[in-house]
Amino acid sequence: MRLLLLLVVFGLLTALLSGGTSAMGASVWVLPVGTAAAALGLWAYAVAVRRVEKRTPDEIGRSGAGRDLVRGTLVGAGVFTAVIATIAVFGGYRITGWGSFEAFLAACGLMAVVAVMEELLFRGIFFRIVETVTGTWGALAVSAVFFGALHLVNPNATLWGALAIALEAGLMLGAAYAATRTLWLPIGIHFGWNVTQAGVFGTAVSGSEDAFSGLFSSESTGPTAITGGAFGPEASVFAVVFCGAVTVYLLRSAHRKGRIVPRRR
């Protein structure tokens, strides 16, 4: 019951911090505000875990935090770059000019709070609650479905877009947590992917087609299966394929390290 209360409280906090930061638009002030909001979320999580669960929140411990954050950011950025490059090869994406550095900084600030709060909520709390009952495999499936369903409320949302998010991001980020048993790698992957998507290539993010501009101005044309349509590249089949490959690698790593939790009997 206490964990469920923690889930509800952090759900509201996630909506409040992410929504408030997003409302600032493309102002350069989003960077410090978003960074501060992300830090506040981490502090609140640590306090809540100590008071509610009576334990040390090792999943956001300092040991290896910087390394995993950087590694995750590079992975997220690299995988999305591979996705958008493949879409471009098939004629679905084209850079039309330079965008805005200020918008890039704003995207960094917004995505910092989005990545931190969503990972605290979905992997730090929800995944852990479900895993105690269903084991790792069940937690991966259930948390991915809920993560995908969350995106159905976004502009230009489609069932396929939500399913794609579940298959690529929901599974990949859950696998990143399972492989390391810390939240720093999934936070980094989430941040790197979103910043590269919105802040660099200026594409739609989970249906928010007109919400972002990046370092590049661009246009997307072609079949929805390739470009993702109005939902953005996350609904491209290439995103599902590339993220699926990373998920398999991470799950093999989790299995090799003995970090797969069996289902409760």
C-alpha positions as CSV (number, residue, x, y, z in Angstrom):
1,M,0.0,0.0,0.0
2,R,2.8,2.4,0.8
3,L,4.5,1.7,-2.5
4,L,1.2,2.3,-4.3
5,L,0.9,5.7,-2.5
6,L,4.5,6.4,-3.5
7,L,3.5,5.7,-7.1
8,V,0.6,8.0,-7.1
9,V,2.5,10.8,-5.4
10,F,5.4,10.6,-7.9
11,G,2.9,10.4,-10.8
12,L,1.5,13.8,-9.7
13,L,5.0,15.2,-9.1
14,T,6.1,14.0,-12.6
15,A,3.1,15.8,-14.2
16,L,3.7,18.9,-12.2
17,L,7.5,19.3,-12.9
18,S,7.4,18.2,-16.5
19,G,4.3,20.2,-17.3
20,G,5.6,23.3,-15.6
21,T,9.0,23.1,-17.4
22,S,7.3,22.5,-20.8
23,A,5.1,25.5,-20.3
24,M,8.1,27.8,-20.5
25,G,8.5,27.1,-24.2
26,A,11.8,27.5,-26.0
27,S,13.3,30.0,-23.5
28,V,17.0,29.4,-22.7
29,W,15.9,29.6,-19.0
30,V,14.3,26.1,-19.4
31,L,17.9,24.7,-19.1
32,P,18.5,25.8,-15.5
33,V,14.9,25.4,-14.5
34,G,14.7,21.8,-15.9
35,T,18.0,20.8,-14.3
36,A,16.8,22.1,-11.0
37,A,13.5,20.3,-11.4
38,A,15.3,17.1,-12.2
39,A,17.5,17.5,-9.1
40,L,14.4,18.1,-7.0
41,G,12.8,14.9,-8.3
42,L,15.9,12.9,-7.4
43,W,16.0,14.4,-3.9
44,A,12.3,13.8,-3.3
45,Y,12.7,10.1,-4.5
46,A,15.6,9.5,-2.1
47,V,13.7,11.0,0.8
48,A,10.5,9.0,0.0
49,V,12.4,5.7,-0.4
50,R,14.1,6.2,3.0
51,R,10.9,7.1,4.8
52,V,8.4,4.8,3.1
53,E,10.6,1.7,2.3
54,K,13.1,2.2,5.1
55,R,16.1,1.5,2.9
56,T,18.9,3.3,1.1
57,P,18.0,4.2,-2.5
58,D,20.9,2.4,-4.0
59,E,19.4,2.7,-7.5
60,I,20.3,6.4,-7.5
61,G,23.5,6.0,-5.5
62,R,26.6,8.1,-6.5
63,S,28.8,5.1,-7.3
64,G,29.2,4.9,-11.1
65,A,26.4,7.5,-11.6
66,G,28.5,9.8,-13.8
67,R,29.8,6.9,-15.9
68,D,26.4,5.4,-16.5
69,L,24.8,8.7,-17.2
70,V,27.4,9.5,-19.9
71,R,27.3,6.0,-21.3
72,G,23.5,6.1,-21.4
73,T,23.4,9.5,-23.1
74,L,25.8,8.3,-25.8
75,V,23.7,5.2,-26.4
76,G,20.5,7.1,-26.6
77,A,21.9,9.7,-28.9
78,G,23.7,7.1,-31.0
79,V,20.7,4.9,-31.5
80,F,18.4,7.8,-32.4
81,T,21.0,9.1,-34.9
82,A,21.2,5.7,-36.5
83,V,17.3,5.7,-36.7
84,I,17.1,9.1,-38.3
85,A,20.0,8.4,-40.7
86,T,18.3,5.2,-41.9
87,I,15.0,7.1,-42.4
88,A,17.0,9.7,-44.4
89,V,18.5,7.0,-46.6
90,F,15.0,5.9,-47.4
91,G,14.0,9.5,-48.3
92,G,11.9,10.2,-45.2
93,Y,14.0,12.9,-43.5
94,R,15.8,15.9,-44.9
95,I,17.7,18.8,-43.2
96,T,16.5,22.1,-44.7
97,G,18.7,24.5,-42.7
98,W,19.9,25.7,-39.4
99,G,17.6,25.9,-36.4
100,S,18.1,27.5,-33.0
101,F,20.8,26.9,-30.4
102,E,18.5,28.5,-27.8
103,A,15.9,25.9,-28.6
104,F,18.5,23.2,-28.3
105,L,19.4,24.4,-24.8
106,A,15.7,24.5,-23.9
107,A,15.3,21.0,-25.1
108,C,18.2,19.9,-22.9
109,G,16.5,21.4,-19.9
110,L,13.1,20.0,-20.6
111,M,14.3,16.5,-21.4
112,A,16.4,16.4,-18.3
113,V,13.3,16.7,-16.1
114,V,11.3,14.4,-18.4
115,A,13.9,11.7,-18.4
116,V,14.6,11.8,-14.7
117,M,10.9,11.9,-13.5
118,E,9.7,9.3,-16.0
119,E,12.5,6.9,-15.1
120,L,11.9,7.4,-11.3
121,L,8.2,6.8,-11.8
122,F,8.2,3.9,-14.3
123,R,11.5,2.1,-13.6
124,G,12.3,3.2,-10.1
125,I,8.8,2.6,-8.6
126,F,6.4,0.9,-11.0
127,F,8.8,-1.6,-12.4
128,R,10.1,-2.5,-9.0
129,I,6.6,-3.0,-7.6
130,V,5.5,-5.3,-10.4
131,E,8.8,-7.2,-10.4
132,T,8.3,-8.3,-6.8
133,V,5.2,-10.3,-8.0
134,T,5.8,-11.2,-11.6
135,G,9.6,-11.3,-11.8
136,T,11.7,-9.4,-14.3
137,W,10.0,-10.7,-17.4
138,G,6.5,-9.8,-16.2
139,A,7.7,-6.4,-15.0
140,L,9.2,-5.7,-18.4
141,A,5.9,-6.5,-20.2
142,V,3.6,-4.7,-17.8
143,S,5.7,-1.6,-17.4
144,A,6.2,-1.4,-21.2
145,V,2.5,-1.6,-21.8
146,F,1.7,1.2,-19.3
147,F,4.6,3.3,-20.6
148,G,3.2,3.0,-24.1
149,A,-0.4,3.7,-23.0
150,L,0.7,6.9,-21.3
151,H,1.6,8.3,-24.7
152,L,-2.0,7.8,-26.0
153,V,-2.9,11.2,-24.5
154,N,-0.3,13.0,-26.6
155,P,-1.1,15.0,-29.7
156,N,-1.3,13.0,-32.9
157,A,-1.3,9.8,-30.8
158,T,-2.1,6.5,-32.5
159,L,-2.4,2.9,-31.3
160,W,0.6,2.0,-33.4
161,G,2.6,4.9,-31.9
162,A,1.8,3.8,-28.4
163,L,2.7,0.2,-29.3
164,A,6.0,1.3,-30.8
165,I,6.8,3.3,-27.7
166,A,6.1,0.2,-25.6
167,L,8.2,-2.1,-27.7
168,E,11.2,0.2,-28.2
169,A,11.4,2.6,-25.2
170,G,9.4,0.6,-22.6
171,L,11.4,-2.6,-23.1
172,M,14.7,-0.9,-23.7
173,L,14.6,1.3,-20.6
174,G,13.3,-1.5,-18.5
175,A,16.1,-3.8,-19.7
176,A,18.7,-1.0,-19.0
177,Y,17.5,-1.0,-15.4
178,A,17.5,-4.8,-15.1
179,A,21.0,-5.0,-16.5
180,T,22.5,-2.4,-14.1
181,R,20.0,-2.3,-11.2
182,T,20.5,1.5,-11.1
183,L,18.4,4.2,-12.8
184,W,21.4,6.1,-14.2
185,L,21.7,4.1,-17.4
186,P,18.0,4.3,-18.3
187,I,17.9,8.0,-17.4
188,G,20.9,8.6,-19.7
189,I,19.4,6.7,-22.6
190,H,16.1,8.4,-22.2
191,F,17.8,11.9,-22.1
192,G,20.2,11.2,-25.0
193,W,17.4,9.9,-27.2
194,N,15.0,12.8,-26.5
195,V,17.6,15.6,-26.8
196,T,18.9,14.2,-30.1
197,Q,15.4,13.8,-31.4
198,A,14.1,17.2,-30.4
199,G,17.1,19.4,-29.7
200,V,19.3,18.3,-32.6
201,F,17.2,17.0,-35.5
202,G,14.1,18.9,-34.6
203,T,11.6,16.1,-35.2
204,A,8.3,15.4,-33.5
205,V,8.5,13.7,-30.1
206,S,5.8,11.2,-29.3
207,G,3.2,13.1,-31.3
208,S,4.2,16.6,-30.2
209,E,4.8,17.6,-33.8
210,D,5.1,21.4,-33.4
211,A,6.4,21.6,-29.9
212,F,10.1,21.5,-30.6
213,S,12.8,22.9,-32.9
214,G,16.5,21.9,-32.8
215,L,19.9,22.7,-34.1
216,F,18.6,21.7,-37.6
217,S,15.4,22.7,-39.4
218,S,14.0,19.7,-41.2
219,E,11.1,18.1,-43.0
220,S,9.8,14.5,-43.0
221,T,8.0,13.0,-46.0
222,G,7.1,9.5,-47.1
223,P,5.3,6.4,-45.8
224,T,4.3,6.5,-42.2
225,A,6.0,3.1,-41.6
226,I,9.3,4.7,-42.5
227,T,8.9,8.2,-41.0
228,G,6.5,7.6,-38.2
229,G,4.1,10.2,-39.6
230,A,2.8,12.9,-37.3
231,F,3.8,10.9,-34.2
232,G,7.4,11.2,-35.2
233,P,10.3,8.8,-35.7
234,E,9.5,6.8,-32.6
235,A,6.6,5.3,-34.7
236,S,9.0,4.3,-37.5
237,V,9.7,0.6,-37.9
238,F,13.4,1.4,-37.8
239,A,13.1,2.7,-34.3
240,V,11.5,-0.5,-33.2
241,V,14.2,-2.6,-34.9
242,F,17.2,-0.6,-33.6
243,C,15.9,-0.3,-30.0
244,G,15.0,-4.0,-30.1
245,A,18.6,-4.9,-30.8
246,V,19.7,-2.8,-27.8
247,T,17.1,-4.4,-25.6
248,V,18.3,-7.9,-26.5
249,Y,21.9,-6.9,-25.7
250,L,20.9,-5.5,-22.3
251,L,18.7,-8.5,-21.4
252,R,21.5,-10.9,-22.3
253,S,23.8,-8.8,-20.0
254,A,21.2,-8.9,-17.2
255,H,20.9,-12.7,-17.6
256,R,24.7,-13.1,-17.7
257,K,25.1,-11.1,-14.4
258,G,22.3,-13.0,-12.7
259,R,20.0,-10.0,-12.4
260,I,16.9,-11.6,-13.8
261,V,14.4,-11.9,-10.9
262,P,12.2,-15.0,-11.0
263,R,8.4,-14.9,-10.6
264,R,7.1,-15.2,-7.1
265,R,5.7,-18.7,-6.4
